[in-house]
Amino acid sequence: MTETNPIITKFFADVKPNQQVWGLQDKTGEDWVVCDSVNFENTDAMPLWSSEALAKVHCSEEWKDFKPTAISIADLLEFWIEDLNEDNVIIGLNWESEGECAELELNDFTQSVVEIEKL
């Protein structure tokens, strides 16, 4: 990982031991939260968190019908990355409602995930 942003560094340090990230999935199990990027115009971002507790904080207001759902690193690499790439989606790490939001382009995110994956 070449990133020096403390949010990014902490995200991957927290994800490494459990080998999973958390997204917000609707209660039907069909849709996931994808929203406008905070840092880039005309870009969609998928917020991911390093823990269920961090994700759960955001299950209110416009996302009240969503629940934190774990995605294993293995599944993320095998099933998710290609689809996110096709949709030109970037990743928001430990997304915050207020304050700085760290976002990574998918290639940078994928490289960092591969570096922490336990084979």
For each residue, the residues with C-beta under 8 A, 3 or more apart:
1: 8 9 12 111 112 115
2:
3: 8 9 104 108 112
4: 8 9
5: 8 9 102
6: 9 10
7: 10 11 93 94 100 102
8: 1 3 4 5 11 12 93 102 104 112
9: 1 3 4 5 6 12 13
10: 6 7 13 14 50 94
11: 7 8 14 15 50 93 94 102
12: 1 8 9 15 16 112 113 115 116
13: 9 10 16
14: 10 11 17 18 50 51
15: 11 12 18 19 20 21 50 73 113 116
16: 12 13 19 116 118
17: 14
18: 14 15
19: 15 16 72 73 74 116 117 118
20: 15 70 71 72 73
21: 15 48 49 50 70 71 73 76
22: 48 49 50 51 52 54 55 68 69 70 71
23: 32 33 46 47 48 49 55 68 69 71
24: 32 33 47 55 58 59 63 66 67 68 69
25: 29 31 32 33 66 67 69
26: 29 30 31 32 65 66 67
27: 65 66 67
28: 31
29: 25 26
30: 26
31: 25 26 28
32: 23 24 25 26 46 69
33: 23 24 25 46 47 58 63 66
34: 44 45 46 89
35: 44 45 47
36: 43 44 45
37: 40 41 43 44 45 90 92 103
38: 45 92 101 103
39: 101 103
40: 37 43 45 90 103
41: 37
42:
43: 36 37 40 88 90
44: 34 35 36 37 87 88 89 90
45: 34 35 36 37 38 40 89 90 91 92 103
46: 23 32 33 34 84 89 90 91 92
47: 23 24 33 35 58 91 92 95
48: 21 22 23 71 91 92 93 94 95
49: 21 22 23 52 54 55 68 93 94 95
50: 10 11 14 15 21 22 54 93 94
51: 14 22 54 55
52: 22 49 55 56 68 70
53: 56 57
54: 22 49 50 51 57 94
55: 22 23 24 49 51 52 58 59 68
56: 52 53 59 68
57: 53 54 60
58: 24 33 47 55 63 66 95 97
59: 24 55 56 63 64 66 67 68
60: 57 63 64
61: 64
62:
63: 24 33 58 59 60 66
64: 59 60 61
65: 26 27
66: 24 25 26 27 33 58 59 63
67: 24 25 26 27 59
68: 22 23 24 49 52 55 56 59
69: 22 23 24 25 32
70: 20 21 22 52
71: 20 21 22 23 48 75 76 80
72: 19 20 75 76
73: 15 19 20 21 76 77 113 116 117 118
74: 19 77 78 117
75: 71 72 78 79 80
76: 21 71 72 73 79 80 81 113
77: 73 74 80 81 110 113 114 117
78: 74 75
79: 75 76 82 83
80: 71 75 76 77 83 84
81: 76 77 84 85 106 110
82: 79 85 86
83: 79 80 86 87
84: 46 80 81 87 89 91 106
85: 81 82 88 89 106
86: 82 83
87: 44 83 84
88: 43 44 85
89: 34 44 45 46 84 85 106
90: 37 40 43 44 45 46 103 104 105 106 109
91: 45 46 47 48 84 103 104 106 109
92: 37 38 45 46 47 48 95 101 102 103
93: 7 8 11 48 49 50 102 103 104 109
94: 7 10 11 48 49 50 54 102
95: 47 48 49 58 92 101
96: 99 100 101
97: 58
98:
99: 96
100: 7 96
101: 38 39 92 95 96
102: 5 7 8 11 92 93 94
103: 37 38 39 40 45 90 91 92 93
104: 3 8 90 91 93 108 109 112
105: 90 108 109
106: 81 84 85 89 90 91 109 110
107: 110 111
108: 3 104 105 111 112
109: 90 91 93 104 105 106 112 113
110: 77 81 106 107 113 114
111: 1 107 108 114 115
112: 1 3 8 12 104 108 109 115 116
113: 12 15 73 76 77 109 110 116 117
114: 77 110 111 117
115: 1 12 111 112
116: 12 15 16 19 73 112 113
117: 19 73 74 77 113 114
118: 16 19 73
119:
